[in-house]
Amino acid sequence: MTAKSNNKMMVKLLSLVVFMGAMAFASVPFYNWFCKVTGYSGTTTTAATAGDVILDQTMIIRFDASVENGMAWEFKPLQRVMEIRIGEVGMAYYEAYNPTNRPIAGSAAYNVAPYSAGNFFAKIDCFCFTEQVLQPGERVEMPVTFFVDPEIVNHIEGKRVNSITLSYTFYETDMPEQDVVLAEPANDNQDTAVN
């Protein structure tokens, strides 16, 4: 092989490596976008407000909660089941508790089942939109406001759905610098009064 053909081969291989790296880098954002647009894999949608159409048909909404292995939080829905009319705004609460002696930050991943309902389950407001930080011993109630889009009754798979399960899993994340609380060291030299 000549030096010229070696250079061409090297440029082709380098171009292939750059292309594959770019595709790998772009695959995660593209997949997330695809899931949000299509509701694939139970990804829900977001909305500023609910529409004006509320049907007489109802939908059973079930609530589920878990934490990743090793995360010290306790996390649960405050109600397990709710029945709402399709198109009506619902609000549910989840409770999180940090039983440790250190602050813990967490983010919630979520989906709905069946997956075919993902594109029709819209969240207006949710604790899952932002990172949560719980101080030692802190217990909080966190709301999620949602509705089921009336278009679900016209969808080939959606019209057979009569219940939707909304699931959250909290994952521990790095503590944001502005939320780190430094505990004051205990003063062991204090005199205690004995009666």
Buried (B, 14 or more C-beta within 10 A) or exposed (E): EEEEEEEEEEEEEEEEEEEEEEEEEEEEEEEEEEBBEEBBEBBBBEBEEBEEEBBEBBBEBBBBBEBEEEBBBBBBBEEEEBEBBBBBBBEBBBBBBBEEEEBBBBBBEBBBBBBBBBBBBBBBBBBBEEBBBBBEEEEBEBEBBBBBBBBBBEBEEBEEBEBBBBBBBBEBBEBEEEEEEEEEEEEEEEEEEEE
